[in-house]
């Protein structure tokens, strides 16, 4: 009896074929999200390194406008996205926009915190779907496994025997369903954890950059008051 993949596919029930197509779609979606996130994180890392090297001298020379323009240049940098609102708030005060009772440092801190929250949410884009695939694809494959085993028992009941020919199609469906579910789930789990670790590191970098910028604002306000 032929047992190549083409023959097995032809012998599969419509329900199992539908489940296989769902698993293939989940695999393609998982791969697409992973590639998009990998490229976005790679860009964020490269641009943030360049941004950090270039903004330091500008802040030391108190060139706030140039620093803001630099942040706009590196649109993919997570550090630039967080630093930019704080610089804008502080630059507004520096050009006479401050009013009585307005704490510019506190306002800059709030602007930075809002930007950090939005940037963090943007970095997690698509990871919810990846996590869903990682946790559910095994069970989707298990559904195909159950259907395959049911077909195997039906074959035994129809033929009245327990020979290989009576159960082979159902057992093949069951094993392929299990294998495909694991094939989709295992990379999705690895990739999801990988991206979570990346986001955690990016959050630390954003927090450090924010803290350094607030310290800069405090020191500059102190030098003005002196």
N, C-alpha and C positions, 0 to 999 in steps of 0.2 A: 504493500500500500504506500502510495506517494505521501511524503510528509514535508515537502518543501513549503516555504512561506506562501507562495502563490496558491498552492493547493489548500493550505490551511485557511487562508483568507477566503477562498471560494466556499469552503465548508462552514465558515462561521455564520452564526445567526445574525439577523439584522440588529438585534439589541447589542450584541458584543461588538459588531462593527461600529455602531454609533459610539460606544464607550471608547473604543480605540481611537476614533477620530477626535473625541473630546480630549483624550490624553495627549494626542499629537498637538492639538491646539494649545493646551496648557504648556507643553514643552516649548513650542515656538514663542508663546507669550513670555514665558520665563526667560528665554534666551534674549528676546528683544529688550525687555526691561533691564536685564543684566548688562547688555552691551551699552544701552543708553546711559545707565547710571555709572558704569565704568568710565565712559568717555567724559561725562560731566564731572566726576570726581578727579579724574586725571587732569582735566582743564583747570579745575579749582585749585588743585595743588600747585601746578606750574605757575599759574597767574598769581597766586597768593605769595609764593616765594619772591617773584619779581616785584610785586607790590610792596612787600615788607622791606626789600632792599632799597627801593626808590623813595618811599614816603619818609623814612627816617631823616635824611638830610633836609627835606622840605620843612618838616616840623621844627627842626632845630633852628632853621632860618626864619621861622614863623611865616612861611608862605602858605597860608591857609587856602587861598584860591587855587594855587597850583596843586595842593594836596587833594582838593575836591575834584579837580579836573583829572588827576591821576586815578582816583577811585572810579570815576566814570569810565575811564579807559579800560580797566580790568573788570568787565561786567561778569565774567565767570568766576571771579575770586570770592570765596565766602568771607574772607577777612575784609576785603574792600566793601562788600555789601553791608557789613556791620559797622565799619568805621565811618563810612560816608555820611549817614544821618547825624552822627555826633559832630562831625566836622561842620556840616551845614548849620546845625543849631548854634555851635560856638561862633562860627563866622558871622551869623546874623547878629549876635551880640556885639561882636568886634566892630561891626559897621553901624553901631548906634541903634540896633533894634531892641535893645534891652529896655524893660520898663521897671518901675519901682516895685520892689517885692518879688522880682523874678530871679530865681536861682538858676543861672545858666548851666552850671555844672550838673545840677539835678535834672534839668530838662534834657541835657545831652545824654545823661545816663538812661533816662526813659526812652529816648529815641534809639539809643543803641540796643536796649533790651527788646524793644519792639522789632527792630531789624533782625536781631538774633533769633527771635521766635519765628519770624517769617522765613528766614533763611534755613533754619532747622526743618521747618515743615516742607520747604521746597526740596531739601536734600532727601527727605523720606518719600518723595513722590514715587509711586509705583511699587514700593516695598511692601505695602499692604497686600497687594495682589500676589507678589512673590511668596509672602508668608502663607497666604491661603493655599497656593499651589503646593507648597512644601508640606503642609499638614493634611491636605485632602486628596492629593493624587494617589497615595497608597490605597485609600479607601475606594476611590474610583476604580482602580485596578482590581481591588478585592471584589468589587461588584461583578466584574467580568469573570473573575475566578469562580464565584458562586454560580453564575449562570452556566459556565463551562462544566462544572461538576454536576449540576442538575441535568444538563444534556447528556453527560456520560451515563448517569443513572437511567435516563430515559432510553438511551441506546441499549443498555443492558435489559431493560424491561421489554423493549420491542423485540429484540433478538432472542430473548430467553436464555442468553448465555452471558458470561463475564469475560469473553475473549477480547483480545486487543482491538480487533476491528470494530467491536461494538462501542468501545469507550474512547478510542484514540482521538476522535474529533473533539469531544468534550474536554478531555484532559489537556489537549493541545491549547484550546481556548483558555483554560484555567491557568496554565503555566505562562502563556504569553501575556495574559492580563496582569498577573502578578509581576512578571519581569518588567513590563512597560510601566506599570505604576511606580516601581522602585527606581527605574531609569529616570523618570521625571522628578520624583521626590528628592532623591539624594543630592543631585546638583543644586536643586532649588534651596535646600537647607544650607548647604555649604555657602552658596552665594549670598543668601540672606544674612547669615552670620558675618560673612566677610564685609558686607556693606554696612552692617550695624557697627562693626569695629571701626570702619572708616569714619562714619558719622560721629562716633564718640570722640575720635581724635580731632576731627574738625571742630566739634563743640569746644574742646579744650583750647584749641588755637584761637577760636573766636572769643572765648572768655578771657584769655591772656591778653589778646590785642585790645579788647574793650577796657580791661583794667589799666593797661599801660596808657591808653588814650585819655581816660578819666584822670589819671595821675598827671598827665601833661596839662590838662585843662586846669586842674587845681593849682599846679605850680605856676602856670601863667597868670591865673587870677591873683595868686599871692604876690607875684612880682609886680603886678599893676597896683595893688593896694599898698605896697611898701613905699 
